[in-house]
């Protein structure tokens, strides 16, 4: 039995640079109900999926309640437990409800901030091979630096949910043209 709903296509959003949060021309992706987490070890289920698809440097926790982004690396967030409302794309982006089994893939520069969460909310975060993750706050100076680093962040070789032939590969290559 598969832990992934292989028929699901991700929702896609492209957030504009707002002058403080650079965002990315690559689409932000959200797989709703992608992972079967109805078991006693949902964090391990998500970690196993991400690891099998080449994404590592994993952690378990929540999402910071202040606006931030990562200018040197893409990030995936898999919701293992609970639910939350998260603002993606900065102040001019979009607030989304994410729940257990959902996976969000943030291209480098995508702003994100927790608005609210259930007491049991837990996500597994991971990154494709490459530079370490650094937390960047939205300031004019950081924005200027990010505009120089983000174009050099390589497209990952795999989609963290669907592997080497997953939608991320197709959608991000289309956006790069």
C-alpha positions in Angstrom: 0.0 0.0 0.0 1.4 3.4 -1.0 1.7 6.3 1.4 1.3 8.8 -1.5 -1.8 9.6 -3.5 -0.1 9.4 -6.9 -3.1 10.8 -8.8 -3.0 14.2 -6.9 -1.8 17.2 -8.8 -0.5 20.1 -6.7 -2.2 23.5 -6.5 0.2 26.2 -7.9 0.7 29.8 -6.9 3.1 32.4 -8.1 3.7 35.3 -5.7 5.2 38.5 -6.9 8.2 40.2 -5.4 6.7 42.8 -3.0 9.9 44.8 -2.4 10.7 43.0 0.9 9.9 39.4 0.2 11.4 38.4 -3.1 9.4 35.2 -3.7 10.2 33.3 -6.9 8.9 33.0 -10.5 8.8 29.2 -9.9 5.4 28.2 -8.6 4.8 27.5 -4.9 3.1 24.0 -4.8 0.7 22.5 -2.4 -0.3 18.9 -2.5 -3.6 18.6 -0.6 -4.0 15.2 1.1 -1.0 13.8 -0.6 0.4 11.6 2.2 -1.4 8.9 4.1 -0.6 9.9 7.7 -3.3 7.8 9.4 -0.9 5.8 11.4 1.0 5.9 14.7 4.1 7.5 13.2 3.1 10.2 10.6 6.4 12.0 11.0 8.4 8.9 10.1 6.1 8.3 7.1 6.8 11.8 5.8 10.5 11.6 6.5 10.6 8.3 4.7 8.9 9.8 1.6 11.1 12.8 1.5 14.3 10.8 2.1 13.3 8.3 -0.6 13.0 11.2 -3.0 16.4 12.7 -2.2 15.4 15.5 0.2 17.2 15.6 3.5 18.5 17.8 6.4 15.1 17.1 7.9 13.5 18.6 11.0 10.3 18.3 13.0 8.5 21.3 14.5 6.0 24.0 13.6 6.4 27.0 11.4 7.7 30.3 12.7 5.1 32.9 13.5 7.1 35.7 11.9 7.6 36.4 8.2 10.7 34.9 6.8 12.1 33.1 3.7 15.1 31.1 2.6 17.2 32.7 -0.1 19.7 29.9 -0.7 17.6 26.8 -0.8 14.1 25.4 -1.6 12.1 23.9 1.2 9.3 21.3 1.6 6.9 21.2 4.5 4.9 18.0 5.2 2.1 18.3 7.7 2.3 15.2 10.0 -0.3 16.2 12.6 -2.9 18.9 13.1 -3.7 21.9 11.1 -2.6 25.5 10.6 -3.3 28.7 8.7 -0.1 29.9 7.1 0.5 33.1 5.1 2.6 32.2 2.1 4.2 34.8 -0.3 4.5 37.6 2.2 1.9 40.2 3.2 0.5 40.3 -0.4 0.5 36.5 -0.8 -2.2 34.1 0.3 -3.3 32.6 3.6 -3.9 28.9 3.2 -5.2 26.2 5.6 -2.9 23.2 5.6 -3.8 19.9 7.4 -2.3 16.5 8.1 -1.3 14.9 4.9 -0.7 18.1 3.0 2.7 19.0 1.5 3.9 22.5 0.6 6.9 23.1 -1.6 8.4 26.5 -1.4 10.9 27.7 -4.0 13.7 29.8 -2.6 12.6 33.2 -1.6 9.0 32.3 -0.8 7.8 34.1 2.3 6.0 32.2 5.0 4.5 32.9 8.4 2.3 30.9 10.8 -1.0 32.7 11.5 -2.6 30.0 13.8 -2.3 26.3 14.5 -3.9 23.5 16.4 -2.1 22.4 19.6 -0.9 19.2 17.9 0.4 20.8 14.7 3.7 19.3 13.5 5.4 19.6 10.2 8.5 17.8 8.8 10.7 20.1 6.8 13.4 19.1 4.4 15.7 20.4 1.6 17.1 19.1 -1.6 20.9 18.5 -1.7 22.8 21.8 -1.7 23.5 24.7 0.6 22.3 24.9 4.2 19.0 26.6 5.0 19.3 30.1 6.5 16.4 32.1 7.9 16.1 35.5 6.2 13.9 38.2 7.5 12.3 40.7 5.1 14.5 43.9 5.1 15.6 46.0 2.2 19.2 44.8 2.7 18.2 41.1 2.8 16.0 41.6 -0.2 18.8 43.0 -2.3 21.1 40.1 -1.3 18.3 37.5 -2.0 17.8 38.9 -5.6 21.4 37.9 -6.2 21.3 34.4 -4.6 17.9 33.1 -5.6 18.6 32.8 -9.4 21.5 30.5 -8.6 19.5 28.0 -6.5 19.4 24.9 -8.6 16.2 23.2 -9.4 16.0 20.0 -7.3 16.5 16.7 -9.2 13.3 15.3 -7.7 9.9 16.2 -6.5 9.9 15.4 -2.7 6.4 13.8 -3.0 6.4 12.1 -6.5 10.1 11.7 -7.3 12.1 12.3 -10.4 9.0 12.5 -12.7 6.9 14.5 -10.3 5.0 17.7 -11.2 7.6 19.9 -9.5 10.2 19.0 -12.2 7.8 19.8 -15.1 6.2 23.0 -13.5 9.5 24.5 -12.5 11.2 23.8 -15.8 8.2 25.5 -17.6 8.6 28.5 -15.3 12.3 28.7 -16.0 11.8 29.2 -19.7 
